[in-house]
Amino acid sequence: MAFSVEELKKMAIDLGQTGLNLAQGGLDRGLQLASAAKFKASNIKEEGNLRAAFAELGRMYFADHGAEPEEAYAAVCNQIADIQAVIAANNAKIAEMKVTPDVEEKVEAAAEAVAEAEAAADELETKIEEAAETVEKSVCESCEEPAAEAEADDESAPV
């Protein structure tokens, strides 16, 4: 079976177009995943902000109405008061104990480690957002280049 040069050119162009279509689909999926990651990171940050706002709202309400809460909030205010009493009792027991300097240093080191972990989490979130933007830009740029090359190939191909 003999192939003509024209048939081979047509097959090569068809294969190239198929490859281009597959690559474009992969790039589109990559862009979707990058966008989804960016939105997920944003949601995580906003959920933290929401928890902080609710906590602040609760602190404000308890400060203003904790002694005489409205009926709907009485159970929660009583629970908060009980928890505060337990915390105060625990703190008194801790104060009674003789805390050695090495234990105090370990407690302070643990608290610093927690603060560093929170800072690292914030930094990681920022890096994820930056990476998502970089991927989005590079995917968009690479999407435009093959399309321009394909148009140039179509114009130069014999009809």
N, C-alpha and C positions, 0 to 999 in steps of 0.2 A: 504494500500500500504506500503510495507516494503522497507526500504533502507538498503543497506549493508554498512559496515564501509568503504569500498573502494569508493563507490559512494559518501558518505558524505565527505571523504577526498578530492576527486576530486572536488566536489562542493565548498568546503572551499578553495582549492587552486585556483580554477577559480575566486571565489569572491575576494580573496586576490590579485590576479593578476589584476583584473578589478579595484580594489581600488588603487593599485599601479600605474596603467596606468592613472587613473584620477588624482591622486596626482602629478604624473610626469607632466601631462598636465598643472595643476595649477601652478606648480613650474616653468615650462617653460614660462608660460604667465607672472608670476611675474617677472622673469628675463628680459623678453622683456620690461615690463613696467618700471622696474628700469633703464634699458639701455636707454629707450626713455626719461625718466626724466633727466638722466644725460646729454644726448645730447641736450635736450631742454634748460637746465640750461647753458650749454656751448654756445649754440646759442645766448641766451639772453646776455651773457657776451660779445661775439664777436660782436653782433650788436651794443652794446654800444661802443666798441673799434672802430668799423667802423664809427659810427657817429662822434666820437672824431677825428678820422683821417681826415674825410671829412671836419670837421670844421677847423682843423689846416691847411689843404690844402687851404681852402678858405681864412683864415686869411693871410697866406703867400702870396697868389696871390694878395689879396687886398693891402697888404703892399707894394708889389713890383710894381703893375700895376694899383692900384685904381685910380690914378690921370689921367692916360692915358690907359684905358683898351682896349683890342682888341674889335672889333665891336660886336662879339658874346656875350661878357661879359659886355658890356656897360650898359645895362638895369639893371642887377643885381648889378653892382657896384654903379650906381646912386641910386638904392633902398637902398643899405647899407649906402651910404652917407646921404640920407634923414633920415633914422632910427637913425643914429648917431647924427644928428642935433636935432631930437626930444628928444633923451636921454639927450643930453647936456642941452636943454631948460628945461626939467623936473628937472634935477639936480640943475640948477640955481634957479628954483622956490622953490625947497626943501631947498636950502641954504638960501633963503630969509625968509622962514618961521622960526618962533621961535619954535624949536623943544624942547619940555620939556624933562627933563632927563628920566621920566618914559616912554615916547613914544620911546625914543632912546633905552632904555633897552628892551622894548618889541620887537623892530625891531631886535636888536642883539639876543634876545632869540629865535625869529622865525628863524633867520639865523642859529643859533646853532642847533635848532631842525631839520632843513632840513639837515644839515651836519650829525647829528646823525642818521637820517633816512636812508641816503645814506650808512653810515657805517653799519647800521643794515642790510640793503639789501645785502651788500657785504658779511657780516658774514652769513646771511641766505643762500646765494648762495653757500658758502663754505660748510655749514652744509648739504645742499641738495646733493652736490657732494659726501661728505663723507658718507652720509646715503646710497646713491645709490651704492657706492663701497662696503659697509658693507652688504647690501642686496644681491648684486651680489655674494659676497664671501659665505654668508650663504646659498644662494640658490644652488650654485654649490656644496658646501659641503654636503648639505642634499640630493642632487640628487645622489651623489656617494654612500652614505650609504645605501639607500633602494635597489639600484641595487646590491650591494655586499651581502646584506641579502637575496635577491631573488635568487642569484646564489647559496648561501649556502643552502637555502631551497630546491632548485631543485636537488642538489647533494644528500641530505639526504632523499628525498622523494623516496618511493619504486616505482619501475618501473613496 
